[in-house]
Amino acid sequence: MWRTPEVRAEAARLMACFRDAGAIEVEADVLLPADTLLDLYGEDIRARAFTTADPLRGEQMLRPDFTVPVVQMHMAEGAEPARYTYAGKVFRRQEEDPDRETEYLQVGYELFDGADPAGADAEVFARIAGCLQGLPVTATTGDMGLLIAAVDGLSTTARRKAALRRHIWRPARFRALLERYSGRAPVPPTRAALLACEGDPLKGAGKAIGLRTAEEIRDRIAALHEDAAEAPLSGEETRLLSAILSLKGPAEGALKQLRDLAREMASLTPALDRFEARLEALAARGIDAGALEFAGSHGRASMEYYDGFVFAFAADARPELPPVATGGRYDALTGVLGQGNSIPAVGGVIRPGVTLALREGGA
Amino acid sequence: MSIRLGVPSKGRLMEKTFDWFGERGVDIRRTGSDREYAGAVGGIDGVELVLLSAGEIPRELAAGRIHLGVTGSDLVREKLPRWDRLVQELAPLGFGHADLVIAVPKFWVDVDTLDDLDAAAAAFRARHGHRLRLATKYHRLVREYLRRAGVADYQLVDSQGATEGTVKHGTAEAIADITSSGETLRANHLKILEEAPIHQSQATLFRSLTAPTDEGQDRTLDALSRTLGLAG
């Protein structure tokens, strides 16, 4: 639906809305080096992005979103604070559903500002909400930072916390790890046999082939021994995690419940202070912040990407339509792209094809 | 118009397919010289034989250029997204059994499950600065399987043959490939993960759901189904 002049006009209108907020208009290449995206997102990106090859530049991908090129451009030449807007097509492979579009327009707004994270979160959300004004959409919000803080607050080893953090975006494996660490899942027989092995488990194990060395294997075995000696996660703590993940409701009530939970887990408090500051910053921008829908697990199903405030706007009466707008904070992604040199960043995109469908089709 | 039956053009898969049809009263054979890809079907009228590479049969079925085809169920699942909307499994043929599995070096005594593989991949990436490489030609099936299992920090590298040798040659750390006896894996110092196979494949007779048929072709398909003893 990007083809019609109406959609292009809608995109131009949304972009003007972002320009009015002081955003600089930027462009990005359609062909991006595949290795950057693969390194960032892993093999899953191949199922979502079109891959092609250039004889000289190697494997390329048709941009699946603007975030990576905009971050790279900002890191190369930008000064803070910076606001960018862009409009253009993104390309997505659809292996499951032929009714979903493989190319569509996105109009985005990205803000790089480390001075006031709560203010930056609120600015991006309020700006997108403002550009969507009059449309029958409702927002859902979440906070990946809260989940990360909850994992960090578990009374267990750094290694277990790192493993859980790594899988926050993969709910199935996260749950499997929790089951194992809390002693509810049985130890696989192969693991039990390895741990019971007296003497050198590598003796007679076979020829050492490949890059992974015997030393790496011994290190992991040592880690497994340490982990087996570790006390299981307490029932209270796993219940606390589940309570956060299943939390749903208006933000004001959610904050109150989370403050209650924080009495059992002090590590939540800084994240909740940020949550509260964000609600205040949103209210200062005229958003009815306390009534915003909050979901504890919102943002987990997205790509490994957002690590703070997350949000989505959807048309409730039109469940067949994709989300109208999505966004969030992605400080960690800038850290990976900047080789450790991270920049606080938050942004979001609107799909003009969808906003136009809402304007034309009514609610 | 005849209906078109696609059959693998060489090797044991072709011979066993001929045998399977022969045991059910449909006589398929190659005609002309050994090298000419031509064949004939006896015992039933209106069926034309199309000899094709087993790897191309899924595509031909999906495009509706052949009505029936014999190929491995692994190839159909790998090559056709949403395969069950494009083709219908008429009968497993009981040969060409092979499991699509993940195998790692046998001396990785700490890796036997997907959970282990995931943890080893995380540590490997941290130490070597790149993702753990898994060589395969079954990209879609393997990626989907690992995504569902929540395995991260790996990358697939393409290997269209001799995949079992890639670890020894330093182009991959692990592999995903089909195996029937596991002998080639063992000979290359690899072991299979203690998980259910990604897919248990065998030679299967498929019907295209996209190939148009006229009344005469429908009658031929019915007659062939009865002759072969297929349900429906």
Boltz contact constraints between the chains, C-beta under 6 A:
constraints:
  - contact:
      token1: [A, 42]
      token2: [B, 152]
      max_distance: 6.0
  - contact:
      token1: [A, 43]
      token2: [B, 143]
      max_distance: 6.0
  - contact:
      token1: [A, 43]
      token2: [B, 155]
      max_distance: 6.0
  - contact:
      token1: [A, 43]
      token2: [B, 156]
      max_distance: 6.0
  - contact:
      token1: [A, 44]
      token2: [B, 147]
      max_distance: 6.0
  - contact:
      token1: [A, 95]
      token2: [B, 81]
      max_distance: 6.0
  - contact:
      token1: [A, 170]
      token2: [B, 150]
      max_distance: 6.0
  - contact:
      token1: [A, 172]
      token2: [B, 150]
      max_distance: 6.0
  - contact:
      token1: [A, 173]
      token2: [B, 150]
      max_distance: 6.0
  - contact:
      token1: [A, 188]
      token2: [B, 113]
      max_distance: 6.0
  - contact:
      token1: [A, 190]
      token2: [B, 112]
      max_distance: 6.0
  - contact:
      token1: [A, 190]
      token2: [B, 194]
      max_distance: 6.0
  - contact:
      token1: [A, 201]
      token2: [B, 109]
      max_distance: 6.0
  - contact:
      token1: [A, 205]
      token2: [B, 107]
      max_distance: 6.0
  - contact:
      token1: [A, 205]
      token2: [B, 109]
      max_distance: 6.0
  - contact:
      token1: [A, 206]
      token2: [B, 106]
      max_distance: 6.0
  - contact:
      token1: [A, 206]
      token2: [B, 107]
      max_distance: 6.0
  - contact:
      token1: [A, 206]
      token2: [B, 189]
      max_distance: 6.0
  - contact:
      token1: [A, 207]
      token2: [B, 189]
      max_distance: 6.0
  - contact:
      token1: [A, 208]
      token2: [B, 107]
      max_distance: 6.0
  - contact:
      token1: [A, 209]
      token2: [B, 105]
      max_distance: 6.0
  - contact:
      token1: [A, 209]
      token2: [B, 167]
      max_distance: 6.0
  - contact:
      token1: [A, 209]
      token2: [B, 168]
      max_distance: 6.0
  - contact:
      token1: [A, 209]
      token2: [B, 189]
      max_distance: 6.0
  - contact:
      token1: [A, 210]
      token2: [B, 105]
      max_distance: 6.0
  - contact:
      token1: [A, 210]
      token2: [B, 167]
      max_distance: 6.0
  - contact:
      token1: [A, 210]
      token2: [B, 173]
      max_distance: 6.0
  - contact:
      token1: [A, 211]
      token2: [B, 173]
      max_distance: 6.0
  - contact:
      token1: [A, 212]
      token2: [B, 124]
      max_distance: 6.0
  - contact:
      token1: [A, 212]
      token2: [B, 173]
      max_distance: 6.0
  - contact:
      token1: [A, 217]
      token2: [B, 110]
      max_distance: 6.0
  - contact:
      token1: [A, 220]
      token2: [B, 110]
      max_distance: 6.0
  - contact:
      token1: [A, 221]
      token2: [B, 110]
      max_distance: 6.0
